[in-house]
Amino acid sequence: QLQASGGGLVQPGGSLRLSCATPGITFSMAWHRQAPGKQREFVALITTGGTTTYAESVKGRFTISRDDAKNTVYLQMNSLKPDDTALYYCNKWPIPWSWGKGTQVTVSS
């Protein structure tokens, strides 16, 4: 299981940066999120070559990046909206390992 960190409570329009420690072997990695009462949904993907893909709902606001020297994947989230409130998970892409506990992001005034 991979453990995401960096979540918290932020006001609308604010920013957060999530982190995820990855194993030493390089994989394509993705962030997903799950809001209460909803299914887990794709947020962003970064391949081993650095190519990124985003869900339409976060495009232009979120940035996924990776630092392979630190075995870490990041999700920079700007201009946060209440609809971004969810548990955020990182995992290998396209075939995930078992899901970790996620990190809670709450956007509220």
N, C-alpha and C positions, 0 to 999 in steps of 0.2 A: 504494500500500500504506500502511496505517496501522500505526504502531508503538506497541505497548503497552509499558508500563514499570511498575516497582514490585514485581515479583515477588521471591521469595526463599525462604529456609528459615525455617519458623516451627513452634513446638511446637503440638500439639493444644490447642485453646482460645484460641489467639492470634489476632491480627488483622493484616491487610495492607490497604493501599489501592493499587489499580492505577490508572494514568492512561493516557489515550490522547489524543494530539493529533489534532484533526480539522481538515479544511479550513475555510476561512472560511464556506463555504455551509452552512447548517443542514440536517441530515438527521436522521431517526430513526436511533438507534445501538443496537447490541447487543453484548453480550459473549458469547463462546462459549468452550468449553474442550475440550481433547482429552487424555485420559489415555492412557498407554502401552497399545497393543493395542486401543484402543477408538475408536469414531467420534467426530468432533467433535459436541458437543452444545450446545444453547442454554442460556444461563445467565440473562441478563437483558436487558431492552429498555427504552429510554426514547424516547418520541416527541418530535417538535418541540414539542408542547404540554406536555411534562413527565409524561405518563402512563407509568407503569411496569408491567412484567410480569416475573414471575420463574418460573424452574423450581421445581417443588415441592421439589426437593432442597436449595434454597438459601433458600427463602422464610423470612423472619424472621431470617436471619443476614446476608444480603448486601443492600447498598443501592446502586443505580445512581443517578447524578446527572450533571448537566451544567452547565458554566459556559460559556455561549456567548460571553461577553465574552473569555474566555481560550481559546476554541476547544478545550475539553478535556472529555472524558467520564471519569468516575471509577467505580470499583467498590470500595466499602468492604466488606471481608470480615471478619466477626467470627465467633467461636466456630468456628474452622476445624477441620476433621476430616481425618484421613488420606485419606478418599475425595475430598477436594477437590484433592488433588495432581494437577496437570495443567499443560499449556501453555494459557495464557489469551490469547485474541485479541479485539480489538475490530474492528468493521466496520460499514459502513452497513447499514441494514435497510429493506426486506426483501431487496433485491437487493444482495448484497455486491460490493465491489470485490475484486481479487485479495487473497488472505490474506497478511498479513505474517508475521514470524517468531514472534510471540507472546512472552509473558514467562512464565518458569517459576515455578510456585508449588509448593513442596514442604512438606507438613505431616507432620512426623515428630518423635518424641521421641529 
